[in-house]
Amino acid sequence: MSSIEKLADLVGFHRSYTNSFGDQVYATDESRYALLAAMGFDVTSDDSINRASVELVNEPWLTLLPDTHIVKAELAEYSLPISYESSLKDQKVSWLITTENNEQIKGSHLLDALTIVQEQIIDGSIYFQSSLPIPKLAEGYHKIDVKIETNNRKKQVQFSQTDSCYLIVAPKTCYGPKDAADYKMWGLAAQLYSLKSDKSWGLGDFSDLNSLVVEAAKKGASCIGLNPLHPLFPGNPAHRSPYSPTSRNFLNTIYIDVNQVPNFEECKEANYKVNSKEFQQSINQVNQSDLIDYRHSAWLKYQILELLYADFLKKHIDKKSELSKEYFDFVNRSGTGLKTLATFDALYEYFRAKDENLYGWTDWPTEYQTPNSKAVNQFQKQYSERVGYFQFIQWIADRQLHQVEMRAKKEGMAIGLYLDLAVGCDGAGADVWADRDTYVSGGSVGAPPDATNLLGQDWGLTPINPLALKRKGFKPFIQALRGNMIHAGALRIDHVLGYMRQYWVAPGKKADEGIYITFPFEDMLRVIALESRRAKCIVIGEDLGTTPEGFGDIMASAGLLSYRVLFFERWEDGLFQRPENYPEQSMVTVSTHDLPTLAGWWTGNDLAWRQKLELYPNEKMGQSDRNNRIIDREQLISALIDMKVLDEAKIPEKSPAKMNQELAIAVQEFLAQAPSRIQLIPLEDALGIFEQVNIPGTIDEHPNWLQRMPYKNNEIWEHVEMKKLIEMMKKERCNE
């Protein structure tokens, strides 16, 4: 075994994987070198590589405690591993636990009274790892400090050895759908930006979401599923993918309804501007477009929000009003993370004004590439008002989403908002800038080639270093979960498979040249369960694609719902599985944002796009897909007839393929009969829309994340298909 292969093994990189076509794909040393270097290892020589390997092997023995220890809350007795040199076995270990509530618990043990779990010889010395008993603790995030004092014969202290450890006491299972309701639930999935009303400014906003929630609740829906609401880049609104955020901890402020900002009515400057003929013409212009003009909508919103912030400073901050107290409560509750994001947004704006080709912190002068640098501190002082503005709009966004959340509860929705946690962050964004030690700059998260993406996928998201994650007590992960669960009754975790193993593409390499790396999956599931129960939030793990054997069982035992998509629920011969074969602990849907809508799939619109965009390596594969789709249609019809949800006399045309209303309802009724606890119906399917939301592997070649609903919010409910769908769902899945 080569030195680089040994180091890669120790870090957790896989030597190979089996792709979706059954082929064994082997990691290359080139990718190993590039990724290990990006993780901070010195790989310039065999000596440096070997030293790194030795350090990784010895570190657990040469330090008293692990960086983080997860305690299983259900255990009868609690303990954690402690490592020490055998010559210390007749000494005493003292410990101090500081609980999450700042209570302190002390204790001590004689080392030779502890149970030795294993031992290791390093440089001629024997090291023991023992199990250190600790008292039962409440579920939560604690810290333990330990000390071993070595005394000479006169009982004088000769030296002491100390260490500390994050101590997380976590439950086994998440808050579940049965905790929320005792019946099978359903909801609608919407891309928030796609909603429209007479009052929106070119894209959907939180008020549009509120009206959707109110009406859906009246129809018996238990939730509204949404695209990720993470912040993007306010200084570059053209960056539009919700799965490529600057941070996963706050909100995209472009969704603010400016008219509902609390000081809007009292701000004369804002009202004068908004009511001007020119401004109203601009609003009408962006509202009449079928595709979103993010730049134009952002320009309209942010100039008014700036006026409202100036007004807020004068009338509320300076006068210490009740509204200003609410604002400062939010700022204090959000901690340093909010200040860091606001500072990043102000810096981003500042440098983009100088050069519009600067797309993130990696393009800034070196002295601004670290958030705690002297230059950044000086910038915060000099531009404190601008930093405050970005904090202000985050508060407004949070305030408006909270109001929607409360309205959902008031209307009786069992779940309410079903939010989405992206798999990672844009490498040029705020989270990576703020915590560079946690991320692997230069690397990218992606997916290997499969039937839908033959060239593999490079998502352009900077991966988290799993070694750093444990060193930091999982705090970046906890913050992301907490920041999204705070307003959610359910949270979908995108690409949850990445918490077990993650596919990394090395700097400069193609998407099909990636390597898998192992993550501390069991520990992360415990953290998810802890946050889920605290927030009373159901968790759905997006587990599509090729998964390792036993992965589903692990997810289920942790209380996560599986993500089941009709298009993929087939037997090996291609036949669609009957609804009763779907697991109860699952969320079921026809399609996702990265797949064709039902109408698009039936008519082959997705295949036409693949052909047009030259996503096939050769024409033979394109023709094969088209031939297989003919078979797929027949198999779907057979499944629907078998379940008696479609009359043979109402089968739509298959050549050429045409969609009809009966097929749209039948497919949803088919899924409604599954035992799955939640059924999610994309608005695109409920309204018979042909175009899919996003085609992976494309940016501007297809109108990704740009399409607006063909109907206004109030018109959605009058649509014939929607009316029939609701009638059917009330019969199959409703608390009536």
C-alpha positions, 0 to 999 in steps of 0.5 A: 500500500502506498503512503498516500493510499494509507493516509486516505484510508485513515482519513476515511476515503474509500478505495472504490465504489460500485456505480449504479451500472454495477461497475467498480470504480477505483479512486486515483492517487491524483484525486487523493493528493488533491483532496488531502491537500485541500483538507490541510494535510502536507502531501508534498513528500512521502515523509510528510504523508507518513508523519500525518498517518502516524499522527492520525493513528496515535492521536486517540491514544495520546489525548485523554479525551475524544473531541466529541462524545455522543452519549446515547440517552436511553442507556442505563449508565453513562460513560466516555472513553479516556486514554492514558499512559499505563504508568498513570494507572495508579493515579486519580482522574478528576472531572468537571461537567458543565451542563448546557444550563451552566450547572457544574457537576464534579467527581473523581475516580482512580484510574486502576478502578476503571475497566480497560477497554483496549490498549496500544503500544506507542514508541515503547510505552503502553497506553490504555483506553478505559471507560470513565463513568459519568452521572446521568445527564439531561439531553443536550450539549454539555462539556467535560474537563478532566485532569490527571495529577501525578504526585511524587512520594511526598504527595506534592504535585509533579505535573498534571494532564488535562483535556476537555470534550464536548459531551452530547446526550442525544435520543435515538429517534426523531420526533415523528409524524405520529407525534404530529397526527394520528392519520395519513397526511398530505400537503402541497409542495411549492417553489416559493419564488414561483407563487404570484399574486396581484401584490407580489413584486415579480416573484413569490413572497412570504405573504403569498406563502401565507395565503397559500397556507390559509387556503390549503389548510381549509382544503385539509392539507397538513403542510406546505413544502418549500424549496430551501429558503437559505440566504443567497447573495443579496449583492448578486441576485442573479445567483438564483439556485436555492441549493447553492446558498451563502449560508444555511443558517438564515433566510433569503431576504428577497422573499420579504413582502415590503408592504408588510414591513412593520414601519412601512405605513409610517414611512413617507419616503417609502410610500412616496417611492412605491406609489410613484408612477415609475415604480408602479410601472416597474412592478407591473413589468416584473409581474407580467413576465412568465420568468422571474427577473431576479435583478429587477425584483431585487432592485425594487425591493432593496431600495425600499428596504433601505428607506425603511431601515433609515426610517427605523433607525430614526423612529425606533432605534433612536427612540428605543421603541417596542419594535426596536426591542423586538429587533434587538431580541432577534439580534441577540438570539441570533448571536455572532452568526448574524453579525458575520453574515451581515458583515459578509453581505456588506463586504460583498456589496462593497467589493462588487461595487468596485468590480462586478466580477468579484463573486465572493471572499476568494476574490477579495484582498487577502486582509479581508479573507478572514472574518476576525482580521483587523481590516474586517473589524475596521470595516465593521466600524466604518460601515456599521450602518450598512452592516446593521441594514443587512441585520435588519432585513434578516430580522424582517424575513424571520419575522414574516416567516414566523408569522406564516408559521403561526398562521399555519398552526392557527389554521390547524395544519398538523405540520405546517411548513415543510422546509428544505436543508441544502446539502452544503454552501457555495464555497465563495459564501459567508459560511465558508468565509466565516469558518474556513477550518471546517470546510474543504476549500477547492473540493466540491460535493457531487454525485457519481454518474447514473442513469439520469446524469451520465457524466456525474454531477459537481454541485459546486458546494464546498464540503464540510471536513468530517474530522473538523466537524467532530473537533468542533462538537458538530456546531456548524451542523447543529446551527444549520439544523436549528436555523431551519427547524425553528420555523418548520414542522418538517424538515427535508434533509437534501442528500442525507446519504452524504451524512454516511458517505459523501462524494467529493470531486477534487479540485480540477477534476471531472465529476466522474472522477470523485471519491467517497469519504466516510462521515460520522453518520451515527453521531449525526443521526443522534444530533438530528434526533436531539434537534428534531425533538426539541423543535418538534420537527419531523425529519425526512431524509432524501435518500434517492439514488444508490444507497449502501446496504442497510442504509434504509434500516439505519434511517428508519431506526433513527426515526427519519422518514424515507423519501419515496418518488413514484418514478423510482419505486420499481421492481427490477423488471421495471414494473411499478410497485404497488402502494402497499409496498411503500414503507409507512415511515416515508414521505411519498411524491410523484417527482422532485424539483430535479425530475420532470413533472408528471405531465413532462414525464408522460409526454417525454418533455424531459427527454426532448430537453436532454436531446436538445442540451446534448446531455447524452454521450451518444445518440444510441443512449437517447434513442434507448431512453425514448424507447424505454419511456414507451414501456414506462407509460404502459407499466404505469397505466397497468399499475393504475388499472390494477389499483382501480384508480384509472378507468381503461376508457380514460387512458390518455393517448400514448402515441403521440403522448398526451396528458389528461386530467384523469391520469393526473388524479389517478397517479395521486390516488395511487400514491394516496393509498400507500401507508406512507405517513405524508404525501406531498403533491408538487403544485406543478403536478396539481396544475398540470405543468409540463416544464420541470423546475430544474435540470441538473447539470445546466444553468442558463440553458434551461429556465432553472429556478425562473418559472412562475406559476401560470395562475395567481394564488387565488386562481389556483383553487379554481383550477379543475384539476386542483378541485378534483385532486382536493376532493380525492385527497379529502377522501383518502388522506384527511382528518375527517 
